[in-house]
Structures are given as C-alpha cells and as structure tokens.
Amino acid sequence: MQPTPPSVKLCHVVARLLAYFAPSHERQSLLREWQGQIWHRWHVLRLQHAWSWREDCQMLLSCFRLLPTALNVWWLRDDTQTFIRKWFGSPWATIAGLLLSLLLVAVASGGLPATWLLFTANSPANSRELFILWHPGTSGGVRPLPADLVPAWQANSRTLESVAPFVISREHARSPLLTNPGPLVISTTARLFDVLQVSPLAGKFPKQLAGEELRRLAPSEQATVVIDYGTAQAISHRTAKVLGSQMFVGREAYRVVAVLPQKFQFLTRQPLAFLVEQTMVEPSVMVVARTRPGISKQAINRELVKIAEEKTYTFLASQLRLQFQRDAIMLPLLVFGMAALGSALLTVAVCGLRMRETKRNWTGVRSRWALRRILYFVAKTVLGLGLVCISGLELSRFPGAILLASRDPANGPFLLWLYIAGTMAILFLSVADSRRRCRHCLRWLVSPVRVGSPGSLLLNWSGTELICSKGHGVLHVPHMTTSWDGDSQQWITMDESWQELFAQKK
C-alpha cells in the first residue's frame, strides 16, 4: 500500500485547525466533510496513477483556500456576534480605539519628533532669552540687513548679550560619503555658537578673528564647516573620523572642524551644516541674538531701531520682526488652545447644558452613575483632543520646516483650520456618543424602534426608543422637539425585575 504523502498529512492538520473556527456542535461534522474531500481527491488520483508534485501543490493550495470559509463560519457564530456587540458597545472600545490611533500616529511619524520638541524647548538653546530677528520684504520674503548693522548692535546694545548673523542657504552640502540631498547649509560666523551656548561633541569651533590675526589666516582656513550629529553619523559611525574630512558647498571644498551634540537643534529638525566664515560674503539676512533676562520685545525693538538710525538706517514701526525661539516652538499649543476653546463654546451653545437634569442626577443613587459618565466623557474627549493636537503638529511641522512665523506652516492658518475642524468634530462626536449610551453601564443603546406619528404631536409622542441590552433603561429621542417639552431626550430607568428578560445565554 502506498504511504500517505506529507502534503495530505499537512492538509489534515490544517483542516483540524480551521475546524476550531466552527461552533463546537458543528465542528466534528465539518471536519469529517473537509477530511473526506481531501482523502477522496488523493485516493482517486492514486488509483489513476496521476499523483505528482503538481497535485501536491494543488492539494495544499485548495486546503488553504478553506481559510475564508472558516472565517465566515466563525463570523456567523452566535457567540462571536455576541462578543462583537459586547466589545464594540463597551466604553472601553472607544478608549482603546483612541489609544490605538495615537500609537499609529507615533509609529507613522517616527516617534512624535515634533511633539517631543515641545518638551525640549526649555533647553539653553531654546530658552526664553534666545530670539531671531529679520526684516520682511514686500512680497513675503526676507530683506537683507546692512553689513555694518549687526556689529553696531553687538557693540552698542544694552539689552543684548550676544548677536550673530546667519543666512539660510538654498544649497545642500555634498560629500563623497553622503547620499543626496545632503544637509542644509547655514552661512554664519563663529559667534553663532556663543549665542546658542553650545559646546562641540568633537573637534573645536573656529574662533572669530579680526585685524592682523585675520590677515595672517590662510585662505583655506577663512571658512570651515561644522556639522550636526546626524550628518556625522551618516558619514561615519565614528564621529572623530569625520574631523578633517572635506565637504563641498557649491564648487568649493571646506574642512569639517567640529561636530555638534546629538540633541542640538536650530531652526529646523533636518540635518544642518554650518559654513562658518570669518567675514560673511553674503549680506546678513537674519540675526540670532540672546537678550538679557527680563527684557520685553518692545524694548528690544526700540533700542535696535535707535541704533540703526544712528547708522543712518531707518526702520518704520514693526518693520523689524522679532520672534523668541521658544515662543515659535510653543505657538502650536497656543493655536490648539484657541481652537479648542472656541469649539467648546460652540458645542455648549449648540448642544446645550440642561442644568436642571444635571442637578437631579447628582442626588441620591444617581450621583455614582453620573460620576462614571463624567469620567468617561472627560477621558474620551481628552484622548480625542490629544489625537487631534499631536496629529496636526506632526502633519504640519515636517522636518524641513523653519521655526519662524513666516516660514513654518505650523504657525500659519493651515494648522489653525485643522485644529478648529478637528476639535469641533471630537467634541460633537463625544457629546453624541454619550447621549446614545446607557446611563448606568455606558454601553451603546440598541434596537431602535420608531414610536408614534410625526403629524400627531399635540396629544401623542413621536420619536425613537432605544433600549439598553442589559435592561437598565430606555431612551426616548423625539423626532421633533416641541415648545412644551422641556427635555429633548428622556431616560427611563427600569427596575431589576426587567433585567431578567435581557439576560444573555451562556
């Protein structure tokens, strides 16, 4: 007798596993049917001497095609439908869905980098005293500042501790060991790192030279490159090995002299390469400065304008734009707070607060159920609003965004409208979800039944009745609210004698 092929044995094992999807009283009959088909196909082909490796593959493929049938049988089981209704009707399903959505956003964004930036905004580089100054142009761009204005501010200002010019280049640095595109290039001077109060992870920052020292400096040393940690890791896993290597900006090659710390960030989260020049060739477009503690934005603006006038440069009121870096980072939270407050006021105005019913619920035994409803409402609303806030921040503040009001979409109208729409949706859905749940067990109400006629509202009631699957009560939702009906929805609590009719079969 020919032995049973391994493929047939494997099909029997798969059939036994798939049979567990069926109810227990149907499992054996279904298993006998599937195994009978497997044995019959193999037996017939064996007698015809037609069994081959192709039939092995066809048998396995046919067996695995039973999976959709098994899943359909499992889905139609009474206990499966009961479990699904019980789980999805539970308040925990809503909480779990919101937590899962937050997890998906975290995975899709790579660990919520834009959100974590809010918690690191108190570092020295992002402190309240650090600000960025620029002169906006007529068409939304940025005008260059005069070359001698920044040194005048450094020498004559009493409100500023240190000042450094910089230019955000449109070029990307290139290296033979880097894939394109390379890091974004920022042209600046050595004073920038003093302003930012940062120390190098490896190497040494170039010093700002002047006079005879600058003239004795070799042309190849008058401009060097400082790269961030991410760029150094992309070039070589050993940071010290990067020092002394060449990096190209345009057609010129520059030597890498220092690597910034791992957590350093300036203006953007994308990789940066600082082209440190002793004398900047390009005119200064922006200025980063650190002010003394307790100095207001208006006082800084007045003093800088006065010093500029002494240099025969006149700026009209508010022509110089000043933005504290920490304020620029935290601005999305302010935008979200404004959107959430406006949406909350609109939700209260549209949905209404029935203070009489709220006061009645807090008396006697009802207070315990009212507390559960309030806690559930607060939990799902906070999670929903948190999902909107984090999603909007991660979607709008992409890694290449510049943390300035005129160049960062997270500080513009896009995020504001996104937050307004998102917070309104969460608040309205949260209120609607709470009104369609049992006042005791917080499960979704089921079995909607239409009662009455919409044309007979004078003496009769017309609406929809929903009932709790546990038998805790019935909710009456009118199709039209009349002026003499004080409550648009009415909840009727059933006593314990009714709950026997709603007992679930075990």
DOPA-457027 format. One record per residue: x, y, z of N, C-alpha, C, CB in turn. Coordinates in steps of 0.1 Angstrom, whole numbers, plus 5000, padded with zeros to 4 digits. Glycine has a CB too. Example, Ala and Ser with C-alpha at 12.3 -4.5 7.8 and 13.67 -1.06 7.14 Angstrom:
# residues 2
513249435078512349555078513249675078511349555090 512849785071513749895071512950005079514149945057 
END
This chain:
# residues 506
500949885000500050005000500950135000499050005012 500550224991501350344990501250435003500950424978 502250485009502150565021501550695018503550585027 500950755028500250885026501350995024499350925038 501151085014502151185011502151285023501951254998 503351355025503351465035502351575033504751515036 502151605020501151715017499751685022501151745002 499351555021498051515025497951525040497751375020 499051475047499051485062498951635066500351425067 499751715059499651865063498251925061500751945055 497551875050496251925048495251885059495751875034 495451765064494651715075494851805088494951565078 496151835090496451925102495852055100497951935103 495952115088495352245086493852245087495752295071 493252135082491752125084491352115098491251995076 492152045107491752045121491852175127492751945128 492952255123493052385129491952475125494352445125 491552475112490452565107489152515112490452555092 488952395116487652345122487352415135487652195123 488352465142488152525155487452665154489452545163 487352715141486552835139485052815140486952905126 484652685138483252655138482752635152483052525129 481452645154480852615168481252465172479352635168 481252445185481652315190480652205185481652315205 479352225184478452125180478552095165477052165184 479152185157479252165143480752125139478852285135 481652125148483052115145483351975139483852135157 482851865145483251735140482651705126482751625150 481451745124480851725111481551795100479351755111 481951925103482652005093484051945091482752145098 484651895101486051835100485951705091486651805113 484851625094484751505086484551535071483551415091 483751645068483451675054484751725047482451795054 485551805054486851855048487851745046487451965056 488051665056488951555055488551445045489151485069 487251425044486751335034487051385020485251315035 486951515017487251565004488751555001486851715003 489551575011491051565010491351415006491751605022 490851325014491151185012490651134998490551095023 489451174994488851134982489751174970487451184980 490151304970490951354959492251274958491251504961 492951254970494151184969493951034965494851184983 492950964970492650824967492350804952491550774975 491550894946491250884932492450904923490150984928 493251004926494451034918495450924920495051164922 495550864932496550754934496150624926496550714949 494850594925494350484917494650504902492850454920 494550634898494750664884496250684881493950784880 497150664891498550694889498850834884499150584880 497950924888498151064883498651154894496751114878 499051104905499551184916501051234913499551114930 501251364914502551414911502851534920502651464896 504051594919504351714927503451834924505751754925 502851844912501951944909500651924917501551954894 500251794918499051764926499251794941498551624925 500551774946500851814959500651964962502351784962 501152044953500952194954499452234953501752264943 498752164944497352194942496552154954496752124929 496852044960496152004973496352104984496651864977 497652144986497952244996497252374994499452264998 497252424981496552544978495052534980496852584963 494452424977493052404979492752404994492552284973 493652345002493352335016493452475023494352245023 494452555018494552695024493452785019495852755021 492752745009491652825004490452805013491252794990 490452715022489352695032489352805043489552555039 490452885043490552985054489453085053491853055053 489053145041487953235041486653175045487753295027 486453045042485252975046485152965061485052835039 486352925067486352915082486153045089487752855086 486753155083486553285089485053325088487453385083 484453295077483053325075482153255085482553305061 482453125088481753045097481953105111482252895097 483153145114483453205128482753335129484953225130 482653415119481953545120480453525122482153625107 479853425117478453405118478053335131477853325106 478953295139478653225151477953325161479953175158 477053265168476253355178477153405189475153265184 478053325194478953375204479853485199479753265211 480353475186481153575180480453705179481753535167 479153705174478353825172478053885186477053795165 477853805196477553855209478853925215477153745219 479953865213481253925217481554055210482453825215 481254065197481554185190480654295194481354165175 479354265196478354365201478754415215476954315201 479154315223479554345237480854435238479754215245 481854395229483054475230482954615223484154395223 482354615211482354745205481254835211481954725190 480354785218479354865225479954915239478154795228 481054865243481654895256482355035255482554795261 482355115266483155235265484655215264482855315278 485055095268486555065267486955055253486854935275 486055015244486355005230486755145224485254945222 486055245228486355385224487655425229485255485228 487955405242489255445247490355365240489255415263 490155235238491255155231491455205217490855015232 490355245210490555295196491255425196489155315190 491055515205491855635205493255615209491155735216 493555525218494955495222495655425210494955405234 494955335203495555275191495855375180494655165186 494955475179495155585169496455665172493955675167 496555695185497755765190499055685187497655805205 498955555189500055475187500455465172499855325192 499455465163499655465149500355595144498355435141 499855705150500455835147501955835151499655955153 502155785163503555785168504455695159503655725182 503955585154504755495146504955565132504055355144 503855615126503955675113504955805113502655725108 504955875124505855995124507255965129505256095133 507555845133508855805137509155845152509855875128 508155835160508355865175507956005179509755845178 507056075172506556205175507656305177505656195188 508556325167509656425169509156565171510556415157 508156615164507656745166507056775179506656785155 506456665185505856685198506856685209504856565200 507956595208508956595218509756725218509956485215 509756805206510456925206509857025216510356985192 508557015218507857105228508457085242506357085228 508856955245509356925259510756965260509056785262 511456985249512857025250513057175247513756945240 511957245247512057395244512657475255510657445241 512857415267513457485279514957465279512857435291 515557405269517057385269517657525267517457285259 518957535270519657665268519557725254521057665272 519557635244519557685230518157735227519957575221 517157695234515757735231515157815242514857615228 515957875250515457945262514758075258516557975272 514058135268513258245266514058365261512458285278 515358375264516158485260516758485246517358505270 516558375239517058355225515958395215517558205223 516358485206515358525196516058545183514758665200 515158555172515658565158514958695153515258445150 515758765146515358895140515558895125516159015147 514558955118514658965103513859085099514258835096 514159125086513459235080512559185069514459345075 511259175070510459115060510359205048509059085065 510259135036510159205023508759235020510859125012 508559305009507159345005506359224999507259454994 507059124993506359014987506358884996506858984974 506558905009506558785018507958725020505658685013 509058785013510358735015511058795027511158745003 512358795027513158855037514258945031513858745046 514359075035515259165030516659145037514759305032 517759165030519059165037519259285046520159165026 519859265057520259365066521559425062520259315081 521859555065523159615061524259545068523159765065 525459535062526559465067527059515080527659455057 527059655082527659715094526659725105528259845090 525459675103524359695113524559595125522959685107 524859475121524959365132526159405141525159235125 527359435136528459475146528059595154529659515138 527259695149526759805157525859765168526159915148 524959675165524059615176524959545186523059525170 525959475182526759405192527559495201527759305184 528059605195528859695203528059795211529759775193 526859835207526159945214524959905221525860055203 524459785220523259745226523459715241522559625219 522559765249522559735264521559625267522259855272 520759585258519759475261520159345256518359515255 521159345247521559215241522959175247521759225226 523059045250524358985254525258945243524058865263 524658895232525458855220524558845208526158715223 525258875197524558875184525358805173524259025179 524658735164525358665153524458665141525758525157 525058705129524258695117524258555111524758795107 523258525103523258395095522358415083522758285104 522658325073521858315061521558175058522758375049 520258145056519758015053519957995038518257995057 520957915034521257895020520257805014522657845018 520057815001519257724993520057604989518557794981 521357604991522157494987522257384998523557544984 522657264994522857155003524357115002521957035000 524957085013526357045013526456905008526857045028 527556875001527856744995529156685000527856764979 529156555000530256485005530356354997530256455020 531556304993531556174986530956054994533056134983 530956075008530355965016528955985020531155955029 528256085014526856115017526056095005526756265022 524856045007523856034996523156174995522855924998 522756204983522056334981520556314985522056374966 519956424990520556554993521256555006519456664993 522256635007523056645019522356745029524456695017 523056785040522456875050522257015044523356885062 521357085050521057225046522157315051519757275052 522657405043523757495046523257625052524657525034 523857665064523557795070524957865071522957775084 525057975064526258055065526158145077526458145051 527258155084527258235097528658265101526558155108 528858315113530158345118530358265131530358495122 531558265137531858185148531058235161533358185151 530558355160529858405172528458325174529558555171 528058265164526758195165526658095176526358125151 527758015178527757915188527857975202528957815185 528458095203528458165216527058205219529458285216 526358255209524958295212524058175216524358365199 524258065209523457945212523857875225523457855200 525057905230525657845242525757695241524757885254 526357655230526557515227528057475227525857475214 528357355231529757315231529857195221530257265245 531057185214531157075204531256935210532357105195 530656845203530856705207532256655204529756615201 532756695193534056655188534656775181534056525179 535956795182536656905175536557035182536056915161 536857145176536757275182536057375172538157325185 535257465178534657565170535757665165533557635177 535657715153536657825149536357955157536457855134 537458025160537358145167537158265158538658175175 536458365163536258485155537458575156534958565160 538158595144539358675144539158815137540458595136 540058905140539959035134541359095133539059125143 541459195124542659275123543859185118543059325136 544959195125546159125120546058975120547359165129 545358925130545158775131544358725118544358735143 543358805114542658765102543458765090541358855101 544358865088545158885077546158775076545859015076 546658725087547658615087547058475085548458615101 545758465085545058345083545058295069543558345088 545358175067545458115053544058125046545957975053 543958145033542658145026541858025029542858175012 542457905030541757785031541157775045542657665029 541657855055541157845069540157955072542257855078 539858045062538958155065537458115065539158265054 537257995060535857935061535957785063535057965047 535257745073535257595077533857555079536157575090 533657425081532357365082532157305096532057265071 531057325102530657255115529357175111530457355127 529257055114528156965110527456915123528556845101 526156875121525456825133525756675134523956855131 525156615145525456485148524956385138524856445162 523756415133523156325123523956315110521756365120 524456425106525356425094526656345096525656565089 527256365108528456295112528256145112528956345125 527056105117526755965118526555905104525555935126 525955985095525755945081527055925073524856035074 528056005077529355995070530155875076530156125072 530155875089530955765096530355745110532455805096 530355615114529855585128530855635138529555435129 532055665135532955715144533055865142534355655143 532555945152532456095150533856155148531756155162 534856105155536156165154536756145140537056105164 536356045133536856015120536456125109536555885115 535356195112534756295103535656415103533356325107 536256445115537056575116538156575105537656585130 538356685099539356695088538956655074540556615092 537756585073537256555060536756675053536156445061 536556665040536156775032534656765029536956775018 534056875028532656885024532457005014531656905037 531756975004531557074993530257154995531557004979 530457284993529257374993529457454979529257475005 528557414970528757464957529957394950528957624956 530857474945532057424939533257424948532457494926 533157484960534257504969534257384980534157634977 535457344984535557244994536057305007536657134989 535457265018535757315031536057205041534657405036 536857235051537257125060536257125072538657155065 535957005076535056985088535956995100534256855087 535557095109536357115121535657075134536757265122 534357055134533657025147532356955144533457155155 531856885154530656815153529756855165530756655153 528556895162527656945173527056825181526457025167 526556855193525956745201524756675195525556795215 524356565200523356485194521956555195523256345201 521656625206520356685208520256825203520056675223 521356875197521357015192520357025180522757055188 519557135181518557175170518557325169517157115173 518557375157518457515155517557535142519957575153 516457605144515557645134514757535128516357715123 515357415126514757305119515257175124515057325104 514557065121514956935125515756855115513756845130 515856915103516556845092518056865094516156905078 518956785088520356795090520956925086521156675083 521856975093522457105091523957105090522057205102 524557185081525957215080526157365081526557145067 526957405091527157555093528457585086527257585108 528357675076529557725069530057855077529257765054 531057835085531557935094532558025087532057875108 532258145085533158245077533658345087532358305065 534858385085535458495093534758635088536958505091 534558645075533858765070532858715060534858865063 531558725064530458675055530458745042529158685062 530458665031530458715018529058775014530858615007 528058685018526658725015526158825026525758605015 525258925023524759015033523958935043523959125026 523958985055523158915066521658935063523558985080 520958815063519558815061518858805074519158705052 519358735084518658715097519758725108517958585098 519258755120520158765131519558685142520258915135 520458615149520058545161520858605173520458385161 520058635184520658715195520158655208520358865193 520858685218520458645232520358775240521458545239 519158795245518858915253519158895268517458965251 519258995275519358985290518058955296519959125296 518058885307516758845313515858965317516958765326 514558945314513559045318513359155308513959105331 513959145297513759255286512559215277515059275278 511759315275510559285267510859305252509359385271 509959255244510159255229510159405224509159175222 509259485230509159625226510459705229507959685233 511059675241512259745245513359715236512559715259 513459585232514559545223514359605209514559385221 513159615204512859675191513159815191511359645187 512859895202513060035202514560065202512460095215 515359985210516760005210517459975197517359925222 517059865191517759825178517459925167517259685174 516159985167515860085157516660215160514360115158 516760245172517560365176519060355171517460395191 519660235174521060215170521160225154521560085175 520160165148520160165133520060315128518960085127 519260395134519160535130520460605131518060605138 521260575142522560635143523460595132523160595157 523160485125523960435114523260475101524160285114 522360575102521560625090520660525083522560685080 520260425091519260325086517960345093519860175087 516960375086515660405092514660285090515060535087 514060235101513060135101511760185106513560005109 510760165099509460205104508960115115508360205093 507860155122507360075133507059935129506160145139 507559845136507259695134507859645121505759675134 508759715115509359665103510359555106510159775096 511059565118511959455122511059355130513059515132 511059235124510359125131511159055141509759025120 510659035153511458975163510658855169511759075175 511258735169510458615174511358535183510058525161 510958525196511658445205511558295200511158455219 512658225201512658085195511657995204514058035195 511658015217510757925225509357955222511057945240 508958085219507658115215507258055202507458265215 508158055193507957995179507657845181509058025170 508457785190508257635191506957605198509357575200 506557685208505357665216504057725210505457715230 504157795199503057865193501957765189503457935181 502257645183501157555180500257515192501757425174 500857505204499957485216498957595218500857465228 499457725216498557835218497457835207499357965217 497857795195496857785184495857675187497557755171 496257565193495357455196494457495208496157325200 494957565218494157615229493057705224495057685239 493357795215492357895210491257815202493057995201 491757715194490757635186489857555195491457545176 490457495206489657405215488757495223490657335224 489157605227488157695235487057745226488957815241 487357785214486257825205485257715202486757885193 485857595200484957475197484157435209485857365192 484757445221483957415233482757505235484857415245 483057635233481957735234480857705224482457875233 481257675212480257645201479457515204480957635188 480157415210479457295214478457315225480557185218 478857395235477857425245476657505240478557505256 476957595231475757675225474857585217476357785217 475457495209474657405200473957295208475457355189 474757225216474157105223473357145235475257015227 473757255242473057295254473457225266471557285252 473357295278473557225291472357235299474757295298 471757125302470557115310470957105324469656995305 471057225331471457235344470457165354471757375349 469157165351468257105359468356955360466757145354 468656895348468856755348470156715355468856695334 471256795353472456775359472456775374473556875354 471656875379471556885394470756765399470857015397 469756715391468956605396469756475396467656585387 470656465386471456345386472456335397472256335373 472856445403473756435414473156415428474556565414 471956385428471256355441470956205442469856435441 471256155454470956015457471855915450469455985453 471255805446472055695440472555735426471155575438 471855825419472255865406473655935405471255955400 474155985416475456055416476555965412475656115430 476455835416477555745413477655715398477355605420 476455705391476355685377476755815370474955635373 476355925375476756055369478256075369476056165376 478956035380480356045381481055955370480856015395 480555835368481155745358480955805344480455615359 479855865341479655925328480556045326478155975327 480756125336481656245335483056195333481456335348 483556095341484856055339485155995325485255945350 484155915320484255865307484255975296483055765304 483356075298483356185288484656255288482156275291 485156285300486456355301487556275294486756395315 487656145297488756065292488756055277488655915298 487556025271487556015256487756145250486255955252 487256255256487456395250488856435250486556495257 489556405262490956445263491856365253491456425278 491556235252492256155243492056195228491956005244 490856225225490456275212491156405208489056285210 491156505218491756625215493256615215491356725226 493856525223495256495222495656435209495656405233 494756355203495056295190495056405179493956185187 494056495180494056605170495256695171492756685172 495656725184496756815186498056755181496956845201 498356625184499556565180499556535165499756425188 498456495160498356465145498656595137497056405141 497956705141498156825134499556875135497256935140 500256855147501556905148502556825140501956895163 502356695140503256605132503056625117503056455136 501756645113501456665098501956795093500056655096 501956905101502257035096503757075099501357135103 504257035110505657075113506556965109505857105128 506756955096507656855090509056885093507356835075 510056785091511456805095512056925088512256685092 511656965076512357075069511757205072512257045055 510757215081510057345084511057435092508757325092 510957565089511857655096510957725107512357765087 511457725119510657775131510557925131511257725144 509957985121509758125120508258145116510758195111 507658245120506258265118505958275103505758395125 506858335095506658355081506958225072507358465076 507658125078508158015070507757885076509658025069 507057875087506657745093505157735092507157745108 504757625085503257605083502557575097502957495074 503357535107502757505120502357635127503657425128 502857745122502557875128501557955120503757965131 500957895109500157965100498757925100500657945086 497957965091496457935091496157795088495758025080 497057715082496757575079496457495092497857505071 497357515102497257445114495957495122498457455123 495757625121494557675128493257615123494557835127 493057615110491857555105491857405107491757585090 492957335107492957195110492557175124494357135108 493057255134492657235148491257275150493557325157 490757375143489257415145488357295141488957545138 488657245129487857135124487957015132488257105109 489156975137489456855145488756865158490856835146 488956975165488356995179486856995178488957115186 486257065168484857055167484256915165484357155156 484956845156484556705153484656625166485356645142 485656635173485856555185484856585196487256565191 484556715198483656755208482156715205483656905211 481756735192480456705188480256545188480156755174 481256475184481156325184481156275198482256265176 481856335207481956295221480556315228483056375228 479956435225478656455231477556365225478156605228 477556345212476656255206476856105211476756255191 478056065213478355935218477855915232479855905217 478056015240477556005254476055995255478056115263 475356075246473856075247473255945242473356185239 474055865234473455735229473955615237473955725214 474355645249474855535258473955525270476355555262 473955405276473155375288473655465299473255225292 472755515307473155605318473855525330471955675323 473755395330474355305340475555235336473255205345 475555155326476655075322477455135311476254935318 477055245305477755325295477955245282479055365300 477055145279477055065267476255145256476654925269 476455115244475655165233474255115235476255135219 473255205233471855155232471555095219470955275235 470754985219470454905208468954905205471054765209 468654835194467254805190466454935189466554715200 466855025179465955145178464655115172466755255169 463555175178462155155174461555285172461455055184 460855305161460055435159458755415165459955465144 458355525173457155525180456355645176457355515196 455055635174454155745172454255795157454555865181 453555905155453455965142453956105142451955965136 454756155133455256295134454156395132456356315123 453056365127451956455125451056465137451156425113 451256395147450356395159451256425171449656255161 451656555172452556595183451756665194453656685178 450456695192449756765202449456685214448456825196 448856565212448556475223449456355224447056435222 450056315213450956195213452356235212450556105202 453256135214454656155213455256075201455356105226 456156145194456756075182458256085183456256145169 458855965181460255965182460855825181460756025195 462055805185462755675185463055635199463955685176 462855505202463255455215464355355213462055375222 465355375222466555285222466655225236467855355219 467055095237467055025249468454975252466054905249 468754965265470054905270469954755269470354955284 471054695263471054545262471054475275472254505253 471454545286471454485299470154515307472554545307 469254585301467954615307467954725317467454495313 468954815316468954925326467955035324470354985327 467555055311466655165309466355185294467155295315 465455285291465055315277465255465275463555275275 465855495263466055635260464955675249467455665255 464255785252463255835242463855955235461955875249 464055945222464656055214463556105205465856005206 463056225207461956285198462456315184461256405205 461556305174461856345161461856495160460956285151 461056555168460956705167460656755182459856755158 461356855186461256905200460157015200462556955205 459156995208458057095209458457195220456757025211 457757305219458057415229457557375243457357545224 456557295245456157255258456857135264454657225258 457857075256458556965260459957015265458756855249 460157015278461357075283462656995280461257085298 462556865280463656775277463556715263463756665288 464656735255464556685242464756535242465656745233 465456475252465656335254465256295268467056295251 464656185269464156135282464655995285462556145283 465255975296465755845300464855795311467255865305 464455665309463555605319464355485324462155555312 464555485337465355375343464355255347466055425356 464755135343464055015346464454955359464154915335 463554895367463954825379464554695376462754815389 465054625386465754495385464954385379466354455398 463654395381462754285376462754275360461354315380 463054385354463154385339464354325334462954525333 465454325342466754285337466754135334467854315347 465854055340465853915337465453885322464853845346 464753975316464353955302465553975293463254045299 466554045298467754075289468953995292468054225290 468753885300469953805304470553735292469553695315 471853735291472553675279472653525282473853745277 472553445272472753305273474253275274472053225261 474553185283475953155284476253025276476353125299 
END
